Amino acid sequence: YKDLLYNQLQMIKYLKKPSGNGLTLGLTVLCAAIGGTFQYGYNISIINAPTSYIQKFINDTYIERWGTGLDIPEVTLVWTLIVSAFSLGGLLGALLAGPMSVRFGRKKSLLLNNSFMFAAAVLVLTCRVAKSFEMIIIARFLVGMNSGVSMNVQPMYFGESAPKHLRGAVAFSSAVFTAFGIFLGQVVGLTELLGSEPLWPYLLASNVLPALVQLLTLPWFPESPRYLLIDRGDREACLQALGRLRGGEAPVLEMEELLQEQQMSAAINSGATSSAKTPWALFKDRNLRSQLKTVMAASSAMMLCGNDSIYFYASYIFQEAGIPPEKIQYVTIGTGASELTASILSNLLIERVGRRYLLIGGYSLMSCWSIVFTVALSLQSRKVTGMAYLSMVCVFAYILSFGLGPAGVTGILPAEIFDQTARPAAYMIAGSLMWISLLLMGMLLPFIVNGLGNLCFLPFLCVCLVSAVFLGLTLPETKGKTLAQITAVFDKKNQGKMNEVPDLMTEHDPLNDLYQLGKICSFTSSTHDPDLDHKAAE
């Protein structure tokens, strides 16, 4: 027993040593995100600048084919198909993300995902030569598929690769790169750059450059350690990947946690390696009902709050707010800069404030700004001086509040509250709801604005209020917690027990964590004399 205690103390001493400078982890995040969620934000924003040029191309193409032009409503319908194709492709991509991440792994799925972007770029660059606006619809559908896959696989990859104390910040970087993509897309779409009539095909095809960067850089970085151990059962590959991501040797306690999760998954699936759940199996599993409800509500609210729809119709929103048409493209850049600033700030705060407070606080602030914006629009209609600019401030504040919490925390939740077997299916469900909600908002927003006029933000106010209350009641804090600790809270909700959560939810010192994990895992037992077990038995 002295030898066993000595080995345990040596492990505690080892845990206090720095595991490296995190350079590999940082570069992995950069290379994965530049061709991942960055593309989602970039492709949302670049479609705004060439709107009038694409609509003119649609009408000119139709005239060449049939000798007569389209009416304005008909051109608008074709344009709506182009915009909606992105969301439909995203929905299909979200459904593909789960099977791809299980079959090919997280990293390889992101690499294969770039094929959609290359095909889309070819279609866009040749559509004018082919005189076919249908090629733009297909291209946007493929771009949407790329975004749907990356929006699900990348947060999964980050959440499984980051250490516990940085898990939130690393996973939240997905939102930072989304906001950066929106901002950069708005800048590139200026008329002085690629936003002019001769260059709009190159603007829409410029998304191939980030895809190329990822294709050349990401293969040099490791796969998700959790995927290697739990899905593939390859402990050696897991140790190597974990060591590279930590800048040295694989941390012992972190490896213990992975082995614990592997044994839990193996016990559930009666096998050495885990078998991924399907979305239908996830719906039928009563033990995961609270987790699923929480993720479904958060994912739907993220799009139904109306934030991303503002980017699709940014010009229209600012026109209604009274901004001069010649200044709209510059004002729109400010919206992207606002979300980028808020995302960076939230990335710095998430490990201090926690996920729960950022998410609930974000929706609460959005509710407040919805009220102010509605009042400002009403007073503007009565010709009250300065209300147009107050309306613009409200839009910026709304986007800032969204970037502060919902934009990033929502994507983290499935990675933190579901185990390895349920995580891909959870992302499929969450991603599908996000894209369906985005499609609905993209189609309904013009009717909401036309029908409700100055009260157009009241539906979003309702969504934000309900989301803040529901998530406040259902979502526990996950900051710094292991999967077992988080599961303990949800088990209490699922089983309807009134007793307190076990002491597992309290903060432990490293020695207590070590003994807790050592009861289940075989990693530490290999470090002491095997004769001790025989003597203990005697």
N, C-alpha and C positions, 0 to 999 in steps of 0.2 A: 504493500500500500504506500510505502514511502516513495518507491519508484514511480508509482502512478501519480502521486501528488506532485513529485518533482516534474514529471512530464507536463502536467496541467499548468504548473507555474511557469514552465518554460514557454508554453503556448501563450500565456498571458503576457509575458515579457515580449514575445514576438509580435503580439497584436499591437503593442505600443509603438513599434517601429514603423516609420513611414513606408508605405508600399510602393512609392515611386512618385514621379512628378505629374503623372496623369497626362503626359503628352500624347501617348497613343490613343487614350480615350477621347481626348479633345479633337484629334485629327479624324478619328473614326466618326464622331458626331458631325464634323464639318463635311466630310466626304459623303456621308449618307444623306445629310439634310439638303445639300446643294442640288442633288438630283431627286430629292424626296418632297417634303412639305414645302420647300421653296418653290417648287414647280406649281403647286396648288395656288399659292398666293400670286405668283407671277402671271399665271394664265387666267385668273379672275380679273386682273387689272388691265392686261394688254388688249382685251376685247373691247374696252370702252372707247379708246381713241379712234379706231377706224370705223366706228358704227356707220356714219354717213357714207363713207367710201364703199363699204361692203354693200350697203343698201342700194347705192347707185350701180354697183357691179351686178347685183341681182337683177335690177330692172333692165340694164343694158343687155345682159345675157338673154333675158326673156324676149326682148325686142328682136335680137338677132335670130332667135329660133322661130318665133311665131309672127313677127312683124307688128306686134302690138305690145304696149307696155302694161305693167301691172298697176292697179290702183294702190293708193297708200295703205289701206288695210291689208291688202294681199302681200305687199312688200314687208309690212310689219309682221305678218304671220310667218313668212319665211325667216325673217330675222329672229323671231321667237323660237323657231325650230333650231336655229344655230346656237342660240343661248341655252336652250333646254337640252340640246345634245350633250353638252358638257356635263350636266347633272345626271343624265341617263347613263352616260359612260362611267361616271363616278360610282353610280349604284352598282353597275356590273363589276367594276373594279373592286369595290368593297366586298362583293360576294366571292370574287376570285382570290382575294387576299388571304383568307383563312386557309384554303387548300394549298395555295402556293407556299405559304410560310411553313406549313407542316411538311410538304413534300420536298421542297428545295432548300429550306432554311431561310432565315431572315435576310441575311446578306445577299444570297444568290437571287432571292425574289426581287430585291431592289434592283439588282443588275439586269435581270431579265425584263423588268418593268420598262426599261429604257427603249425597248423595241417598239412600244406603242408610240413613243415620242418621235422616233426616227421616221416611222411610217407616216405620221401626221405631218411632219415637216415636208416630206416629199409631196404630199397631196396639196398642201397650201401653196408651195412654190410653183406648182404646175397648173393650178386651177385657172389662171388667166389664159395660159396657152391653150388649155383644153376647153376654155369657155364654159366652165361648169361650176355653178355655185353649190351643187350637191356635194362636191369634193370638200368644201369648207365644212359642211355639216358632218361628213364622215370624219374629217380631221379633228373637229372639236369633240366628237364622240371618243376618238382614240386618246386625245389629250385628257378627257375626263376619266377614262379607264386608268391611265397612268396615275392621275391624282388619287383615284379611289384606292388603288393598291398601296401607294406610298403613305397616304393618310392613316392607314391601318397598320402596315408592316413596320414603318419607321418608329412610331412610339413604342411598339412591342420590342423592337430591336434595342432601343435606347433603355427602356425600363429593365430589360433582362441583362444588359451589359454594365449598368452603372452600379457603384457601391451604394449601400443603403442610405448613407448620409448625404449622397449627391443624387439619389434617384429622381427626386422631384425636379431639381435644377436641370439635370441632363435631359429628362423627358420633356420638360417645359421648353427646351431649346427648339423643339419642333414648332411651337407657336412663334418663337422669335424668328425663325427662318421663313415661316409663312408670312409674317408681317413684313419682313425684309423683301420677300418676293413681291408683295403688293406694292410696296414703296418703289422698288426698282422698276417694276412694270409700268408704273405711272410716269416715272422719269423718262424711260426709253420711249414711251408713247407720246411724248411731247412732239408738236409739229416740227420743231427745230431738229429732232432726231429721226425716229422712224415712224412718227405719227402722221406723215403726209400721204397724199393719194398714191404717188408712184411707189412708195416703200411699204405699204401696209402688208403685203404678203411676207416681206422679210421680218416685219414686226411679229406676225403670228408664228413665223418659223424660227424666231430667235430662241425659243425654248429648247431647241436642240443642243445649244451650247452647254447649259448646265448638265444635260443628260450625258454629253460626251465627257465632261469633267469627271462625273461620277464613274462612268464606265472605265476610265483610265486610272482612277485612284483607289476606289473602294476595294478592289480585289487584293490589295496589299494589307488589308486590315482583318482582324479576327472575326469569326462568327460569334453569335451569342453563346456565352458559356452555358446558360440554362438549356438552350436548345440542344447543344452537343451532349450534355449529360442526361437530361430527362427524356428528350425525344429520341436521340440516337443511342443513348447508353454508352457513350465514349468518354470514359473518365479521363484518359490521358489527354485527349484533344481539349477537354474542358479545362484541365489544369494549365495547359499551354496557353489557351485563349485568355483565361483569367489572369495568368501571370503577365501576359503582354499588355492587357488593358490596365493593369495596376502598376505597370512600370517596373516590375521585379518578379518576386515569387508570388504565387497565389496565396492570399491571406487565409490562414487556417480557419478562423471563425466563419468567414464567408463561404469557404468550401464546405464547412459543417452544415450551414444552412441549406446549401444546394443539395447535399446528400440527404438531409432531412426531408426536403420537398420531393426528392426522387423516391425515397422510400414510401412517403405518403401516397404518391401517385401510383407506385407499383402495387401498394396494398389495395388501392381502389380498383385498379385494373387487373389485378392478379397476374402480373407479369413483371419482367425485369425492366422493360421500357414502357413508357406511357402510351396510351391510345387517345388521340385527340377526340374531344366531343364534337358532335354536330350541333348546329343551332337548335334543331328540334329536341335533341337530348338535353340541351341546356334549358329549354323552356319547360321540360317535364321534370327537371331535377328540383324538388322542393327545397333542398338544402342551399340552393343558390338563388332562390326566388327574390330575396331582398336585394342582393347584389345586382341582379338583372334589372329589377325595377329602377334602381338608382341610376344605373348606366343608361338605360333607355330614356329616362326622364332628362338626364343631363345632355345626352346626345341630341335629342329632339329640340330641347330648349336652345341649344347653341345655334341652331339655324332658324328656328321660329322666332327668335328675338329680333330678327330683321337686320342684324349687323352686316352679314355678307350680301344681302340683297341691296344694301345701300351702294355697294361697289358696282353692282350690275347697272344701277340706275343713278349713279352719282350725279351726273349732269342734270338729270331731271329734278332730283332733290334740291340741288343748289339753285336751279332756276326758280323753283317754287319759293325758295327762301329769299329771292330777290337779288342774287348775285349776277352782275353783268356777264353776258355770254363769253366775252373775250377773256375774262379772268377765271372762268370755271376750271380750265385744265390745270391752272396753277393752284387753285384752292383744293382741287381733288388730291394733289400731291400731299397736301397737309393732312388729309385723312390717313394716308398710308404712314406718314411720319408719326402721327399720333399713336396708331396701333403699335408701331415698331418701338416707340419710346416706352409705352405702357408694358409691352411684352418683356423688354429688357429689365425694367424696374421690377416686374413681377418675378422674373427669373432670379433676381437677387434676393427677393423677399420670401420665396416659397418655402425654403428650408427653415425660416425663422417664424413666419406667420402661420404656415400650414396651408394645406389644400382647401380645407373646409371653409375657413374664413375668407380666403381669396375668392372662392366660387360664390358663396352667399353674398359677400360684400360687393362683388362685381354686379350681380343681378339687382341688388338693392339700389346701388348707385344708378344703374340703367333705368330703374323704375322712377327714380327721382327726376332724372333728366328727361324722361318721356313726358312727365307732367309739365315741366318747365317749357319744353319744346311745343307742346300743345297750346299752352297759354300764349307763347310768343307768336305762333302762327295765327291764333285768333286775333291778337292785338294788331298783327301786321295787316290783316284783312281790313282793319278799321283805320289803316293809315297812321298808326302810331310810330313816331320817329324812332329809328334804331332797331326795330324789331327784326328786320331782315338779318342783321348781323348777329343778334342774339340767337336767332334760329340756327345760323351757321355755327356759332359757339356750342350750341346744344348738340349738334351732330358730332363735332369734334369730341365733346365730353362723353357722349354716348359711346363712341368708338374707343376712347381711352379707358372707360370703365369696362368695356368688353375685353380689351387686351389685358387688363389688370388681373382678370381671373378666369372667366369662362373660356376664353380663347385657348389657353394652355392646359388648365387643370382638367378639362373634359377629356382630352386625349390621354391623360395619364391614368385615369380611373380604372379602365379594364386591365391594365398591366399590374395594378397594385392590389386589386380586390379579387382577382380570379387566379386560380392556379394554372400550371403549365398546360394541363389537358383542356381546360375550359377557355383559356385566353384567346386562341384564334377564333373560336366560335363567338365569343363575346365581342371581339372586334368586328366580326362580320355583321352581327346584329346592330351594334352601335353605328358602324359605318353606313349600313343600309338606311337606318333611320335618319342619319345626318343628310344623306344625299336625297332621300325622298322629301325631307323637309325643305332642303335647299331648292329642289325643283318646284315644289308647291309655292314657296315664297317668291321665286323668280317669275312665276306665272301670275300670282295673285296680287303682287305689290302694285302694279299699275291700276288694277281695279279698286284696290283698297284706297289708293291715293285719290282716284277720280270719284269714288263713291263717298268717302268720308271727308275728303277735303282737309280742313284744318285739324280734324280729329284723327288723322291717319295713323298716329302713333299710339292710339289707345289700345288696339289689339296687342301691340308689342308690350305695352305696360302690363296688361293682364298676364302675358306669358312670363315676363320677368318676375312679377309678384308671386305667381303660383310656383315658379321654379325656386325662388329664394325660400319660400315657406316649406315646400316639399323636401328640398335637399337639406334644409336645416333640421328636419325631423328624421331623415333617413340616413344621411351620410355621416359616418364617424370620421374622426381625424386619422389620417394614415401616415402622417409625417414620422419618419424614423422607426416605423413599425415593420416587423417581419410579416410574411403572409400568414403564419400561424396566429399571430396576435390580432391581425385584422379579421381573420376568419372567425376568431372567438367572439368578436362583437356581433358579426352578422349571424352566427349560429344562435345567439341569444334572440335576435330579431326573428329569425326563421322559425325557431321553436316556440316563440312566445313566452319564454321564461321570465320570471320577475326577479330572480336572484341576481346578484351582482356579477359582473364579468370577473372571471378568475384573475388571480394575481399576475397571470401571463401578460396582461395589458399594462402593468406598471413598468416603469423604467427599471432595468436590471443593470447591475454592474457586470463587467465582462466575465467574471468567474461564475456568476450564477447562470448567465447565458451559456457558458461553456458546458457546465454540468447538465443543463437542461437539454442541450443538443447532444451531448455525449451519451445520454440515455437511449437515444434513437439511432444515432449514426455510428458507423464503424470506422470513421476516419481517425479519431483519436485513439481508439483502442489498438490501432496498429503501432502506436508509438511506445507502448510499455511491454514489459516482459510477459509473454504468454503464460509462463508458469504461475503467475500470480492468480489467474483464474482457477487453475487446478488446486493451488493451495487454499484459496478461498472456499472452494467446493468441499475440500476435506475438513 
